Amino acid sequence: MSTKKNKVSRSSNKLLSVYEYSKDFDVCEAVPNPEPLPGKDLLEPVAILKEKPAEKWRDKDVLPIAKLIAGRISIDATGDNRSGANAFGQLAKNYLIM
């Protein structure tokens, strides 16, 4: 994760302010990992998030999942990985814009 701090724009030009805010917004520093993430690894962290409403999620709740999926291009949902992958898929369906 980056420790870089974004500057808050004091510009009266709204378009410039948006540009300054968003220019580093979509930067991903994760190292690509072509190996599928075993879905079973997601089961416990997803269960923690499902226990409370999204408004009460904190970094300590979300970061374990973020660290697991960082750089991954797929999730293995075969065999004993199926339940974790499905739990993550349901969470993503409910809370992520896809």
C-alpha positions in Angstrom: 0.0 0.0 0.0 1.2 3.5 -0.8 2.0 5.9 2.0 1.8 8.8 -0.5 -0.6 11.5 0.7 -2.8 13.3 -1.8 -2.8 17.1 -1.7 -6.1 18.9 -1.1 -6.7 21.4 -3.8 -7.5 24.9 -2.8 -8.2 25.9 -6.4 -11.4 27.7 -7.4 -11.2 25.8 -10.7 -13.4 22.7 -10.0 -12.1 20.8 -13.0 -8.5 21.3 -11.9 -9.4 20.2 -8.3 -10.9 17.0 -9.6 -7.9 16.3 -11.8 -5.5 16.9 -8.9 -7.5 14.5 -6.7 -8.0 11.8 -9.3 -4.6 11.6 -11.0 -3.2 9.1 -8.5 -6.6 7.6 -7.5 -6.5 4.5 -9.6 -2.8 3.6 -9.1 -2.4 -0.1 -8.1 1.0 -1.0 -6.7 0.3 -4.7 -6.2 2.7 -7.1 -7.9 0.8 -9.2 -10.5 0.3 -12.7 -9.3 -1.0 -15.0 -12.1 -1.8 -17.9 -9.6 -5.5 -18.1 -8.8 -6.3 -17.2 -5.2 -7.7 -20.2 -3.3 -11.3 -19.3 -2.5 -11.1 -21.0 0.9 -8.6 -18.2 2.0 -11.5 -15.7 1.6 -14.0 -17.5 3.8 -13.0 -16.1 7.2 -12.3 -12.5 6.1 -15.6 -12.4 4.2 -17.5 -13.8 7.2 -16.1 -10.9 9.3 -17.5 -8.3 6.9 -20.9 -10.1 6.6 -21.3 -9.8 10.4 -21.8 -6.1 10.3 -23.3 -3.4 7.9 -20.9 -1.8 5.5 -21.1 1.5 7.3 -19.3 -0.1 10.3 -16.5 -1.7 8.3 -13.1 -0.5 9.3 -9.7 -0.9 7.7 -8.9 -3.8 10.0 -12.0 -5.6 8.6 -11.3 -4.8 4.9 -7.5 -5.0 4.6 -7.2 -8.8 5.0 -9.3 -9.2 1.8 -7.5 -6.4 0.0 -4.2 -8.0 0.8 -5.4 -11.4 -0.4 -6.8 -10.2 -3.7 -4.1 -7.6 -4.5 -2.5 -8.5 -7.8 -4.6 -11.6 -8.4 -6.4 -12.0 -11.7 -8.7 -14.9 -10.6 -10.1 -16.8 -7.7 -10.1 -20.6 -7.6 -13.7 -21.8 -7.0 -13.2 -25.5 -7.5 -13.6 -28.2 -4.8 -13.1 -26.9 -1.3 -12.5 -23.4 -2.6 -16.1 -23.0 -3.8 -17.7 -21.8 -0.6 -15.1 -19.0 0.0 -15.2 -17.9 -3.7 -19.0 -17.8 -3.6 -19.1 -15.9 -0.3 -16.7 -13.3 -1.8 -18.8 -13.2 -5.0 -21.9 -12.4 -3.0 -20.1 -9.7 -1.0 -18.8 -8.2 -4.3 -22.2 -8.4 -5.9 -23.8 -6.5 -2.9 -21.2 -3.9 -2.3 -19.0 -3.3 -5.4 -19.9 -1.6 -8.6 -19.3 -4.0 -11.4 
